[in-house]
C-alpha cells in the first residue's frame, strides 16, 4: 500500500460513532484530513467483546476503521478500585495497541502521528512506536463529568495530566477546556467543533428512508414546533423542559435522537408520556439538517455544571446552519458564539428555566430575516474545512516530514 504524502494518523477513538456516517468530534476532524490526503486508521474503542477483528476501508478516501477482537471494553465507570482500574486499563491498552500495530504492519501502513482521545489513553503510549509525534484531543470535560464519583474524577485528572505531559500537541474543543489545560500541556491550541458545510444548503443533501418517515411525523404535529437534536442524556435540565411544555400551549416538542439511560428518570417519564412530545429515535446524521428546518425553534437546555460549562456543543453550529431561531441555556461557549454572531436574537440565551421558556416564546414569534442571516453567516465561519485548515497547520508543526 502506497504511503500518502501527508502522513498517516493512527487515531484511537474515545467513543462509539454516535450516528451513521462520519459524525461527532473528533471523527469529522479525521474525516476532513482524509479528504485532504492524510491516511487515517481509526481504532474503534471496544464497546462490547467481539471474537474476531474487523477492518473496514471507507469509499475512495484513505480512511480505515479497525475494531479489535478479543479486547474487553474499558468501562471506567465500573472500576471500583485504583488497583483494578489500573490493571484493566493496562491490559486493554496492550491488547488494543498490539492488534492495531499488527494490522497496520500486515497492510504496509506506517503511522507517522498517534492521535489519542481519552484520559486513559496514556496507557497506550508504551505500546506504540517510539519517535512518532503524539497528540491528545480533548472533546469533553470527562474528568469533570457528574457520571463519575469524586475518586474516579481524581483518577481521570491524574491520568490526563500524564498524557498532557507526554503529547507534543493538545487540541481543545472549547476555550474553557483550553484555559484549564494550558499550564499542564506542552503545547495546547483551540480546535473548535464545526459543521458539515453541506448542512448550509440541503438542496443536494439526500434524505434517508427513516428520515423521510421522521419528517412526515413532524409535519403532522401542531405548531409551534420546538426541537432538541441529539442524544437525550444526563446533561438535560428537567426544569427547562417541564417549563417549556407548560408554556407551549398547543405546540409540540420533538426529541430528535436517542433517549439514553442516563437521562433524569422523571424527565424520561414526562417525555415518554406527554401527548405533545415526539421522540424520533435514532437519526441518520445527514438527516438532522432536514429535521431542523421543520422546527420553529431549536433548543439546547442543559444543566449548568463544570462538565457542561466546559462544552462547545457541537449541535450549535448545526443549528446555526439551518437559520432556524435558537434558544440555549447560557453555557460559556454558547454565549461566546452568540457574541460572535453579532445580533442579539441570533442565539437567545437564558440563565434560568423561567427565562428559557420566555426566550422560546420570543424566538417562535420572531419573523425578522436579519437574525437568520446572522446565524448562517456564523455557521460559515465554523465549517469542517475551516477547522481542518487550523488542524493541518498544527500538525505541520509536530510532523514536519
DODREN-934096 format. One record per residue (C-alpha): residue number from 1; x, y, z. Coordinates in steps of 0.001 Angstrom, whole numbers, plus 500000, padded with zeros to 6 digits. Example, Ala and Ser with C-alpha at 12.3 -4.5 7.8 and 13.67 -1.06 7.14 Angstrom:
! DODREN-934096
<site num="1" X="512300" Y="495500" Z="507800"/>
<site num="2" X="513670" Y="498940" Z="507140"/>
END
This chain:
! DODREN-934096
<site num="1" X="500000" Y="500000" Z="500000"/>
<site num="2" X="501454" Y="503347" Z="498968"/>
<site num="3" X="502234" Y="505726" Z="501801"/>
<site num="4" X="500361" Y="509064" Z="501465"/>
<site num="5" X="502482" Y="512153" Z="501096"/>
<site num="6" X="500978" Y="513966" Z="504079"/>
<site num="7" X="501364" Y="511160" Z="506627"/>
<site num="8" X="499364" Y="508501" Z="508443"/>
<site num="9" X="497364" Y="509134" Z="511603"/>
<site num="10" X="496751" Y="506233" Z="513969"/>
<site num="11" X="493735" Y="507514" Z="515899"/>
<site num="12" X="492351" Y="505826" Z="518999"/>
<site num="13" X="488715" Y="506810" Z="519370"/>
<site num="14" X="487289" Y="507807" Z="522732"/>
<site num="15" X="483733" Y="506684" Z="521998"/>
<site num="16" X="481496" Y="504964" Z="519524"/>
<site num="17" X="480162" Y="506573" Z="516365"/>
<site num="18" X="477064" Y="508424" Z="517526"/>
<site num="19" X="475352" Y="508411" Z="514127"/>
<site num="20" X="475622" Y="506717" Z="510795"/>
<site num="21" X="478307" Y="508322" Z="508658"/>
<site num="22" X="481229" Y="510335" Z="509910"/>
<site num="23" X="479825" Y="512467" Z="512663"/>
<site num="24" X="480902" Y="513555" Z="516062"/>
<site num="25" X="484090" Y="515099" Z="517359"/>
<site num="26" X="486872" Y="514086" Z="516773"/>
<site num="27" X="485717" Y="511936" Z="513895"/>
<site num="28" X="484909" Y="514707" Z="511432"/>
<site num="29" X="488329" Y="516266" Z="512016"/>
<site num="30" X="489883" Y="512985" Z="510941"/>
<site num="31" X="487469" Y="512574" Z="508045"/>
<site num="32" X="488382" Y="516076" Z="506821"/>
<site num="33" X="492070" Y="515194" Z="506957"/>
<site num="34" X="491434" Y="512050" Z="504906"/>
<site num="35" X="489759" Y="514224" Z="502279"/>
<site num="36" X="492978" Y="516263" Z="502128"/>
<site num="37" X="495273" Y="513311" Z="501536"/>
<site num="38" X="496136" Y="512117" Z="505032"/>
<site num="39" X="495764" Y="508406" Z="505662"/>
<site num="40" X="493724" Y="507684" Z="508795"/>
<site num="41" X="493462" Y="504421" Z="510704"/>
<site num="42" X="490675" Y="504907" Z="513240"/>
<site num="43" X="490737" Y="502413" Z="516102"/>
<site num="44" X="487197" Y="501948" Z="517334"/>
<site num="45" X="487095" Y="501670" Z="521131"/>
<site num="46" X="485911" Y="498240" Z="522306"/>
<site num="47" X="482330" Y="498863" Z="523393"/>
<site num="48" X="481495" Y="495162" Z="523501"/>
<site num="49" X="483517" Y="491983" Z="523377"/>
<site num="50" X="483925" Y="490597" Z="519856"/>
<site num="51" X="485710" Y="487395" Z="518930"/>
<site num="52" X="487082" Y="488468" Z="515540"/>
<site num="53" X="488847" Y="491633" Z="514470"/>
<site num="54" X="487270" Y="493747" Z="511734"/>
<site num="55" X="488932" Y="496093" Z="509240"/>
<site num="56" X="486876" Y="498388" Z="507044"/>
<site num="57" X="488013" Y="500906" Z="504429"/>
<site num="58" X="485645" Y="503720" Z="503530"/>
<site num="59" X="484964" Y="504648" Z="499931"/>
<site num="60" X="487676" Y="506234" Z="497876"/>
<site num="61" X="489292" Y="508018" Z="500805"/>
<site num="62" X="492266" Y="506659" Z="502773"/>
<site num="63" X="490140" Y="506236" Z="505902"/>
<site num="64" X="490121" Y="502856" Z="507644"/>
<site num="65" X="488289" Y="501651" Z="510741"/>
<site num="66" X="489639" Y="498829" Z="512879"/>
<site num="67" X="487658" Y="497004" Z="515563"/>
<site num="68" X="489821" Y="494686" Z="517630"/>
<site num="69" X="488662" Y="491188" Z="518573"/>
<site num="70" X="489308" Y="489674" Z="521967"/>
<site num="71" X="489642" Y="493051" Z="523702"/>
<site num="72" X="487240" Y="493734" Z="526577"/>
<site num="73" X="485662" Y="497187" Z="526895"/>
<site num="74" X="487321" Y="499570" Z="529321"/>
<site num="75" X="484251" Y="500627" Z="531303"/>
<site num="76" X="485774" Y="503213" Z="533608"/>
<site num="77" X="482500" Y="503844" Z="535447"/>
<site num="78" X="482679" Y="500318" Z="536847"/>
<site num="79" X="486285" Y="500340" Z="538088"/>
<site num="80" X="485724" Y="500320" Z="541818"/>
<site num="81" X="489350" Y="500421" Z="542980"/>
<site num="82" X="492603" Y="502083" Z="541960"/>
<site num="83" X="494421" Y="498769" Z="541543"/>
<site num="84" X="491679" Y="497112" Z="539492"/>
<site num="85" X="491277" Y="500226" Z="537320"/>
<site num="86" X="494994" Y="500315" Z="536506"/>
<site num="87" X="495204" Y="496587" Z="535741"/>
<site num="88" X="492160" Y="496770" Z="533441"/>
<site num="89" X="493403" Y="499912" Z="531690"/>
<site num="90" X="496870" Y="498455" Z="531082"/>
<site num="91" X="495531" Y="495161" Z="529770"/>
<site num="92" X="493093" Y="496812" Z="527346"/>
<site num="93" X="495768" Y="499260" Z="526136"/>
<site num="94" X="498302" Y="496486" Z="525496"/>
<site num="95" X="495848" Y="494350" Z="523519"/>
<site num="96" X="494319" Y="497245" Z="521611"/>
<site num="97" X="497620" Y="498849" Z="520589"/>
<site num="98" X="499187" Y="495489" Z="519814"/>
<site num="99" X="496408" Y="494459" Z="517457"/>
<site num="100" X="496290" Y="497893" Z="515826"/>
<site num="101" X="500021" Y="497833" Z="515064"/>
<site num="102" X="499864" Y="494251" Z="513799"/>
<site num="103" X="497015" Y="495094" Z="511406"/>
<site num="104" X="498908" Y="498134" Z="510125"/>
<site num="105" X="502022" Y="496013" Z="509588"/>
<site num="106" X="500034" Y="493477" Z="507530"/>
<site num="107" X="498889" Y="496285" Z="505240"/>
<site num="108" X="502193" Y="498103" Z="504952"/>
<site num="109" X="500882" Y="501100" Z="506873"/>
<site num="110" X="503425" Y="503069" Z="508907"/>
<site num="111" X="501868" Y="505576" Z="511351"/>
<site num="112" X="503514" Y="508980" Z="511472"/>
<site num="113" X="501199" Y="510550" Z="514101"/>
<site num="114" X="499414" Y="508981" Z="517091"/>
<site num="115" X="496049" Y="510575" Z="517958"/>
<site num="116" X="494698" Y="509874" Z="521460"/>
<site num="117" X="491195" Y="510758" Z="522555"/>
<site num="118" X="490554" Y="509886" Z="526229"/>
<site num="119" X="492360" Y="510374" Z="529564"/>
<site num="120" X="493014" Y="506641" Z="529930"/>
<site num="121" X="494806" Y="506529" Z="526554"/>
<site num="122" X="498129" Y="507414" Z="528160"/>
<site num="123" X="498497" Y="503676" Z="528786"/>
<site num="124" X="498653" Y="503163" Z="525012"/>
<site num="125" X="501866" Y="505151" Z="524613"/>
<site num="126" X="504192" Y="502439" Z="525896"/>
<site num="127" X="502861" Y="500080" Z="523199"/>
<site num="128" X="503188" Y="502435" Z="520219"/>
<site num="129" X="506280" Y="503029" Z="518074"/>
<site num="130" X="508743" Y="505415" Z="519660"/>
<site num="131" X="509653" Y="508577" Z="517834"/>
<site num="132" X="506281" Y="509391" Z="516265"/>
<site num="133" X="504553" Y="512605" Z="517372"/>
<site num="134" X="501578" Y="512231" Z="519701"/>
<site num="135" X="498583" Y="514460" Z="520147"/>
<site num="136" X="495688" Y="514413" Z="522593"/>
<site num="137" X="492259" Y="515637" Z="521545"/>
<site num="138" X="490047" Y="516922" Z="524359"/>
<site num="139" X="486455" Y="516822" Z="523135"/>
<site num="140" X="484678" Y="516852" Z="526528"/>
<site num="141" X="485496" Y="517586" Z="530159"/>
<site num="142" X="485495" Y="513896" Z="531101"/>
<site num="143" X="487437" Y="514454" Z="534362"/>
<site num="144" X="484571" Y="516716" Z="535490"/>
<site num="145" X="481666" Y="514533" Z="534388"/>
<site num="146" X="478942" Y="514045" Z="537024"/>
<site num="147" X="478530" Y="510396" Z="535977"/>
<site num="148" X="481808" Y="509620" Z="537802"/>
<site num="149" X="482494" Y="509520" Z="541528"/>
<site num="150" X="484900" Y="512074" Z="543069"/>
<site num="151" X="487545" Y="509350" Z="543360"/>
<site num="152" X="487134" Y="508436" Z="539688"/>
<site num="153" X="487316" Y="512089" Z="538638"/>
<site num="154" X="490571" Y="512486" Z="540552"/>
<site num="155" X="491962" Y="509411" Z="538811"/>
<site num="156" X="490967" Y="510712" Z="535389"/>
<site num="157" X="492565" Y="514078" Z="536157"/>
<site num="158" X="495817" Y="512376" Z="537128"/>
<site num="159" X="495818" Y="510173" Z="534022"/>
<site num="160" X="495129" Y="513163" Z="531820"/>
<site num="161" X="497973" Y="515093" Z="533426"/>
<site num="162" X="500381" Y="512334" Z="532435"/>
<site num="163" X="499002" Y="512412" Z="528899"/>
<site num="164" X="499327" Y="516193" Z="528615"/>
<site num="165" X="502985" Y="515968" Z="529636"/>
<site num="166" X="503688" Y="513204" Z="527105"/>
<site num="167" X="501988" Y="514625" Z="524000"/>
<site num="168" X="503591" Y="517168" Z="521701"/>
<site num="169" X="500198" Y="518746" Z="520969"/>
<site num="170" X="496863" Y="519037" Z="522800"/>
<site num="171" X="493723" Y="520028" Z="520885"/>
<site num="172" X="490880" Y="521542" Z="522949"/>
<site num="173" X="487318" Y="521851" Z="521671"/>
<site num="174" X="486410" Y="524853" Z="523818"/>
<site num="175" X="488034" Y="527876" Z="525411"/>
<site num="176" X="487291" Y="526645" Z="528981"/>
<site num="177" X="488974" Y="523342" Z="528127"/>
<site num="178" X="491988" Y="525203" Z="526795"/>
<site num="179" X="492193" Y="527508" Z="529825"/>
<site num="180" X="492109" Y="524508" Z="532163"/>
<site num="181" X="494981" Y="522712" Z="530381"/>
<site num="182" X="497399" Y="525466" Z="529376"/>
<site num="183" X="499611" Y="525008" Z="532423"/>
<site num="184" X="499927" Y="521225" Z="532143"/>
<site num="185" X="500196" Y="520771" Z="528375"/>
<site num="186" X="503394" Y="521084" Z="526360"/>
<site num="187" X="501522" Y="522843" Z="523565"/>
<site num="188" X="497743" Y="523389" Z="523615"/>
<site num="189" X="495572" Y="525027" Z="520954"/>
<site num="190" X="491886" Y="525632" Z="520346"/>
<site num="191" X="490310" Y="523370" Z="517710"/>
<site num="192" X="486620" Y="524207" Z="517840"/>
<site num="193" X="483739" Y="521988" Z="516893"/>
<site num="194" X="482365" Y="522628" Z="513428"/>
<site num="195" X="479590" Y="521858" Z="510946"/>
<site num="196" X="479484" Y="519879" Z="507731"/>
<site num="197" X="479366" Y="522586" Z="505008"/>
<site num="198" X="476656" Y="520560" Z="503242"/>
<site num="199" X="474323" Y="521450" Z="506126"/>
<site num="200" X="474220" Y="525071" Z="504958"/>
<site num="201" X="472397" Y="524155" Z="501762"/>
<site num="202" X="470420" Y="520930" Z="501896"/>
<site num="203" X="469371" Y="521029" Z="498234"/>
<site num="204" X="471736" Y="518217" Z="497303"/>
<site num="205" X="471799" Y="516523" Z="500707"/>
<site num="206" X="469891" Y="513217" Z="500441"/>
<site num="207" X="467289" Y="512134" Z="502971"/>
<site num="208" X="467240" Y="508538" Z="504181"/>
<site num="209" X="464055" Y="506475" Z="504255"/>
<site num="210" X="463925" Y="506705" Z="508032"/>
<site num="211" X="464466" Y="510450" Z="507744"/>
<site num="212" X="461506" Y="510773" Z="505387"/>
<site num="213" X="459303" Y="508996" Z="507896"/>
<site num="214" X="460546" Y="511228" Z="510706"/>
<site num="215" X="459892" Y="514368" Z="508668"/>
<site num="216" X="456363" Y="513193" Z="507870"/>
<site num="217" X="455731" Y="512549" Z="511571"/>
<site num="218" X="456985" Y="516030" Z="512477"/>
<site num="219" X="454811" Y="517676" Z="509825"/>
<site num="220" X="451739" Y="516090" Z="511382"/>
<site num="221" X="452471" Y="517859" Z="514663"/>
<site num="222" X="450764" Y="521149" Z="515546"/>
<site num="223" X="452855" Y="524314" Z="515557"/>
<site num="224" X="454807" Y="525826" Z="517110"/>
<site num="225" X="457349" Y="523011" Z="516939"/>
<site num="226" X="460343" Y="523121" Z="519271"/>
<site num="227" X="463151" Y="520637" Z="518603"/>
<site num="228" X="466114" Y="519293" Z="520545"/>
<site num="229" X="468634" Y="517468" Z="518349"/>
<site num="230" X="470951" Y="514757" Z="519611"/>
<site num="231" X="471150" Y="512228" Z="522424"/>
<site num="232" X="468870" Y="512979" Z="525377"/>
<site num="233" X="471007" Y="512129" Z="528413"/>
<site num="234" X="472091" Y="513272" Z="531882"/>
<site num="235" X="473000" Y="516737" Z="530575"/>
<site num="236" X="469373" Y="517802" Z="530024"/>
<site num="237" X="467725" Y="520057" Z="532617"/>
<site num="238" X="464292" Y="518682" Z="533624"/>
<site num="239" X="463118" Y="522101" Z="534850"/>
<site num="240" X="463728" Y="523685" Z="531426"/>
<site num="241" X="461778" Y="521015" Z="529596"/>
<site num="242" X="458901" Y="520951" Z="532052"/>
<site num="243" X="458598" Y="524743" Z="531978"/>
<site num="244" X="458783" Y="524686" Z="528194"/>
<site num="245" X="455968" Y="522150" Z="527901"/>
<site num="246" X="453761" Y="524224" Z="530199"/>
<site num="247" X="454326" Y="527312" Z="528069"/>
<site num="248" X="453959" Y="525719" Z="524637"/>
<site num="249" X="450179" Y="525762" Z="524600"/>
<site num="250" X="449060" Y="523502" Z="521769"/>
<site num="251" X="452565" Y="523343" Z="520330"/>
<site num="252" X="454862" Y="520333" Z="520089"/>
<site num="253" X="458273" Y="519247" Z="521372"/>
<site num="254" X="460472" Y="516971" Z="519268"/>
<site num="255" X="463401" Y="514981" Z="520653"/>
<site num="256" X="465360" Y="514153" Z="517502"/>
<site num="257" X="467674" Y="511443" Z="518764"/>
<site num="258" X="468043" Y="508562" Z="521167"/>
<site num="259" X="466971" Y="508518" Z="524802"/>
<site num="260" X="469969" Y="507500" Z="526908"/>
<site num="261" X="469536" Y="505540" Z="530127"/>
<site num="262" X="471401" Y="508320" Z="531988"/>
<site num="263" X="468507" Y="510749" Z="531332"/>
<site num="264" X="466825" Y="512020" Z="534503"/>
<site num="265" X="464108" Y="509401" Z="535280"/>
<site num="266" X="461394" Y="511983" Z="535941"/>
<site num="267" X="462120" Y="513788" Z="532687"/>
<site num="268" X="462274" Y="510482" Z="530810"/>
<site num="269" X="458778" Y="509649" Z="532081"/>
<site num="270" X="457418" Y="513060" Z="531075"/>
<site num="271" X="458887" Y="512844" Z="527574"/>
<site num="272" X="457652" Y="509275" Z="527084"/>
<site num="273" X="454059" Y="510008" Z="528110"/>
<site num="274" X="453333" Y="513608" Z="527150"/>
<site num="275" X="450818" Y="513784" Z="524279"/>
<site num="276" X="452651" Y="516640" Z="522541"/>
<site num="277" X="456147" Y="515129" Z="522605"/>
<site num="278" X="457565" Y="513197" Z="519665"/>
<site num="279" X="460740" Y="511166" Z="520206"/>
<site num="280" X="462083" Y="510175" Z="516810"/>
<site num="281" X="464605" Y="507592" Z="517971"/>
<site num="282" X="467888" Y="507204" Z="516110"/>
<site num="283" X="468541" Y="509805" Z="513393"/>
<site num="284" X="470877" Y="509401" Z="510427"/>
<site num="285" X="473435" Y="512166" Z="510799"/>
<site num="286" X="472814" Y="513763" Z="507392"/>
<site num="287" X="469072" Y="513853" Z="508112"/>
<site num="288" X="469461" Y="516302" Z="511001"/>
<site num="289" X="469506" Y="519485" Z="508881"/>
<site num="290" X="466279" Y="518384" Z="507178"/>
<site num="291" X="464606" Y="517772" Z="510539"/>
<site num="292" X="465847" Y="521099" Z="511917"/>
<site num="293" X="464173" Y="523012" Z="509108"/>
<site num="294" X="460786" Y="521570" Z="510123"/>
<site num="295" X="461031" Y="523290" Z="513520"/>
<site num="296" X="460089" Y="526801" Z="514638"/>
<site num="297" X="462764" Y="526876" Z="517338"/>
<site num="298" X="465839" Y="524767" Z="518148"/>
<site num="299" X="466855" Y="524383" Z="521770"/>
<site num="300" X="469759" Y="523402" Z="523979"/>
<site num="301" X="468578" Y="523004" Z="527571"/>
<site num="302" X="471464" Y="521600" Z="529588"/>
<site num="303" X="472044" Y="521653" Z="533311"/>
<site num="304" X="474786" Y="524073" Z="534365"/>
<site num="305" X="477744" Y="522325" Z="535974"/>
<site num="306" X="481517" Y="522088" Z="535493"/>
<site num="307" X="481077" Y="519453" Z="532807"/>
<site num="308" X="478597" Y="521344" Z="530628"/>
<site num="309" X="480322" Y="524687" Z="531228"/>
<site num="310" X="483376" Y="523183" Z="529543"/>
<site num="311" X="481475" Y="522161" Z="526405"/>
<site num="312" X="481401" Y="523638" Z="522939"/>
<site num="313" X="478088" Y="521997" Z="521946"/>
<site num="314" X="478637" Y="520529" Z="518507"/>
<site num="315" X="474978" Y="520922" Z="517613"/>
<site num="316" X="475139" Y="524718" Z="517909"/>
<site num="317" X="476955" Y="525076" Z="514584"/>
<site num="318" X="474467" Y="522656" Z="513011"/>
<site num="319" X="471584" Y="524673" Z="514452"/>
<site num="320" X="473101" Y="527892" Z="513091"/>
<site num="321" X="473452" Y="526409" Z="509607"/>
<site num="322" X="469681" Y="525846" Z="509469"/>
<site num="323" X="468874" Y="529520" Z="510085"/>
<site num="324" X="466066" Y="528489" Z="512469"/>
<site num="325" X="465713" Y="530508" Z="515743"/>
<site num="326" X="467817" Y="529119" Z="518612"/>
<site num="327" X="467427" Y="529252" Z="522389"/>
<site num="328" X="470077" Y="527904" Z="524747"/>
<site num="329" X="470960" Y="527882" Z="528391"/>
<site num="330" X="473845" Y="530340" Z="528775"/>
<site num="331" X="476802" Y="527953" Z="528615"/>
<site num="332" X="480051" Y="529937" Z="528271"/>
<site num="333" X="480835" Y="528805" Z="524730"/>
<site num="334" X="477268" Y="529431" Z="523573"/>
<site num="335" X="477441" Y="532962" Z="524967"/>
<site num="336" X="480741" Y="533477" Z="523147"/>
<site num="337" X="479235" Y="532166" Z="519909"/>
<site num="338" X="476208" Y="534438" Z="520358"/>
<site num="339" X="478504" Y="537462" Z="520660"/>
<site num="340" X="480367" Y="536357" Z="517570"/>
<site num="341" X="477098" Y="536184" Z="515624"/>
<site num="342" X="476716" Y="539918" Z="516172"/>
<site num="343" X="472926" Y="540005" Z="516519"/>
<site num="344" X="471145" Y="539767" Z="519903"/>
<site num="345" X="468495" Y="537424" Z="518516"/>
<site num="346" X="470773" Y="535106" Z="516522"/>
<site num="347" X="471106" Y="532891" Z="519613"/>
<site num="348" X="468909" Y="533738" Z="522573"/>
<site num="349" X="470427" Y="532635" Z="525887"/>
<site num="350" X="468818" Y="532164" Z="529288"/>
<site num="351" X="470144" Y="531776" Z="532821"/>
<site num="352" X="467083" Y="530108" Z="534381"/>
<site num="353" X="464271" Y="527755" Z="533306"/>
<site num="354" X="461831" Y="530676" Z="533532"/>
<site num="355" X="463979" Y="532829" Z="531233"/>
<site num="356" X="464368" Y="529848" Z="528933"/>
<site num="357" X="460598" Y="529430" Z="528454"/>
<site num="358" X="460188" Y="533166" Z="527762"/>
<site num="359" X="463070" Y="533129" Z="525283"/>
<site num="360" X="461494" Y="530215" Z="523377"/>
<site num="361" X="458217" Y="532121" Z="523133"/>
<site num="362" X="460064" Y="535183" Z="521774"/>
<site num="363" X="462037" Y="533080" Z="519300"/>
<site num="364" X="458888" Y="531422" Z="517950"/>
<site num="365" X="457311" Y="534825" Z="517340"/>
<site num="366" X="460409" Y="536198" Z="515571"/>
<site num="367" X="459973" Y="536507" Z="511808"/>
<site num="368" X="462751" Y="539027" Z="511151"/>
<site num="369" X="465216" Y="537975" Z="508405"/>
<site num="370" X="468296" Y="539629" Z="509925"/>
<site num="371" X="468845" Y="537119" Z="512766"/>
<site num="372" X="468518" Y="534255" Z="510292"/>
<site num="373" X="471219" Y="535787" Z="508109"/>
<site num="374" X="473468" Y="536239" Z="511158"/>
<site num="375" X="473074" Y="532551" Z="512025"/>
<site num="376" X="474049" Y="531178" Z="508635"/>
<site num="377" X="476903" Y="533692" Z="508328"/>
<site num="378" X="478303" Y="532499" Z="511670"/>
<site num="379" X="477959" Y="528850" Z="510652"/>
<site num="380" X="480097" Y="529524" Z="507577"/>
<site num="381" X="482917" Y="530602" Z="509905"/>
<site num="382" X="482850" Y="527201" Z="511625"/>
<site num="383" X="482776" Y="524545" Z="508931"/>
<site num="384" X="484804" Y="521358" Z="508842"/>
<site num="385" X="487068" Y="522861" Z="506182"/>
<site num="386" X="487850" Y="525954" Z="508270"/>
<site num="387" X="488878" Y="523853" Z="511268"/>
<site num="388" X="490798" Y="521413" Z="509045"/>
<site num="389" X="492997" Y="524336" Z="507912"/>
<site num="390" X="493886" Y="525019" Z="511552"/>
<site num="391" X="494488" Y="521346" Z="512257"/>
<site num="392" X="496795" Y="520876" Z="509284"/>
<site num="393" X="498838" Y="523890" Z="510342"/>
<site num="394" X="499180" Y="522433" Z="513849"/>
<site num="395" X="500150" Y="519003" Z="512521"/>
<site num="396" X="502835" Y="520503" Z="510320"/>
<site num="397" X="504462" Y="521841" Z="513469"/>
<site num="398" X="504827" Y="518413" Z="515088"/>
<site num="399" X="505199" Y="516344" Z="511911"/>
<site num="400" X="507347" Y="518440" Z="509537"/>
<site num="401" X="508019" Y="515473" Z="507268"/>
END
